[in-house]
Amino acid sequence: MKIHEVIITTCDKNCNHHIAPMGINIIDNKVIIKPFKPSKTLDNLKESKCAIVNFIDDVRVFAGIVTGIKREWSLEKVSDNKVMRLKDANAHFTLKVKAETEDKVRPEISCEIIDRKTYKPFLGFNRAQFSVIEAAVLVSRLGRLPMKKIHEEIEYLKIGLDKTAGNIELEAWSWIEEKIRSFEIEHDA
Ligand SMILES: Cc1cc2nc3c(=O)[nH]c(=O)nc-3n(C[C@H](O)[C@H](O)[C@H](O)COP(=O)(O)O)c2cc1C
């Protein structure tokens, strides 16, 4: 099933906000989120029963969060919703949790789209953005994938990055490289 890489914003009952990259399925008026256990996103979805899907082409948000180098991003209130959206999102969906399929590893949270807003136009595909997203997925699997595979994939992804990146993608890429370096030093990999 087609997966869209997005940023999910959620909050707990005390309105503490949480921002996390997730791959979601969009089927008509429904979104399926599949957070691994344990995760703050899963806890918040269960607790507050709402979320916002942020569609954003600033790939630093993905890289910043998975590397832990920049976890905080500007948020903006969406009418009277408890959950806030990313201020720089191109568009967002507001979600209401409708059902949960329990699973030991990765439950499926099925949500209804109750509102949609668009702020910025789609400006075409960019290979460097793709490279950063792929590299962010690799970073989220550090410790689980062999380092040889990570280095081979990073080398390939750098081709598209070098040819097409702007400053935003270059900054995101520098965080990815920094995280891989520090992981190797910490784990003597
Ligand atoms: C592009 C991308 C897609 C991701 N998709 C998922 C996902 O579908 N489910 C998940 O649990 N984690 C996913 N991750 C990893 C999470 O973003 C990361 O583990 C995050 O810390 C989630 O845990 P949290 O809710 O506790 O912050 C993805 C990461 C990236 C970069």
The ligand as a MOL file (V3000), in Angstrom:
LIG
                    3D

  0  0  0     0  0            999 V3000
M  V30 BEGIN CTAB
M  V30 COUNTS 31 33 0 0 0
M  V30 BEGIN ATOM
M  V30 1 C 10.7110 8.8360 6.9730 0
M  V30 2 C 10.4980 8.1740 8.2930 0
M  V30 3 C 9.3740 7.3830 8.4920 0
M  V30 4 C 9.1420 6.7590 9.7150 0
M  V30 5 N 8.0060 6.0040 9.8770 0
M  V30 6 C 7.7420 5.4420 11.0770 0
M  V30 7 C 6.5420 4.7170 11.2880 0
M  V30 8 O 5.7010 4.5590 10.3990 0
M  V30 9 N 6.3380 4.2020 12.5370 0
M  V30 10 C 7.2330 4.3790 13.5610 0
M  V30 11 O 6.9750 3.9270 14.6600 0
M  V30 12 N 8.3850 5.0460 13.3660 0
M  V30 13 C 8.6630 5.5940 12.1740 0
M  V30 14 N 9.8190 6.2960 11.9910 0
M  V30 15 C 10.7600 6.4250 13.1190 0
M  V30 16 C 10.1940 7.4080 14.1250 0
M  V30 17 O 10.0180 8.6870 13.5860 0
M  V30 18 C 11.0780 7.5260 15.3720 0
M  V30 19 O 11.3860 6.2700 15.8650 0
M  V30 20 C 10.3750 8.3560 16.3980 0
M  V30 21 O 11.2630 8.5280 17.4500 0
M  V30 22 C 9.0430 7.7340 16.8460 0
M  V30 23 O 8.9570 7.5120 18.2150 0
M  V30 24 P 8.2430 8.5600 19.2170 0
M  V30 25 O 6.8020 8.7060 18.8330 0
M  V30 26 O 8.4330 7.9290 20.5610 0
M  V30 27 O 9.0200 9.8390 19.0590 0
M  V30 28 C 10.0760 6.9210 10.7720 0
M  V30 29 C 11.2100 7.7170 10.5800 0
M  V30 30 C 11.4250 8.3150 9.3460 0
M  V30 31 C 12.6430 9.1720 9.1550 0
M  V30 END ATOM
M  V30 BEGIN BOND
M  V30 1 1 1 2
M  V30 2 1 2 3
M  V30 3 2 2 30
M  V30 4 2 3 4
M  V30 5 1 4 5
M  V30 6 1 4 28
M  V30 7 2 5 6
M  V30 8 1 6 7
M  V30 9 1 6 13
M  V30 10 2 7 8
M  V30 11 1 7 9
M  V30 12 1 9 10
M  V30 13 2 10 11
M  V30 14 1 10 12
M  V30 15 2 12 13
M  V30 16 1 13 14
M  V30 17 1 14 15
M  V30 18 1 14 28
M  V30 19 1 15 16
M  V30 20 1 16 17
M  V30 21 1 16 18
M  V30 22 1 18 19
M  V30 23 1 18 20
M  V30 24 1 20 21
M  V30 25 1 20 22
M  V30 26 1 22 23
M  V30 27 1 23 24
M  V30 28 2 24 25
M  V30 29 1 24 26
M  V30 30 1 24 27
M  V30 31 2 28 29
M  V30 32 1 29 30
M  V30 33 1 30 31
M  V30 END BOND
M  V30 END CTAB
M  END
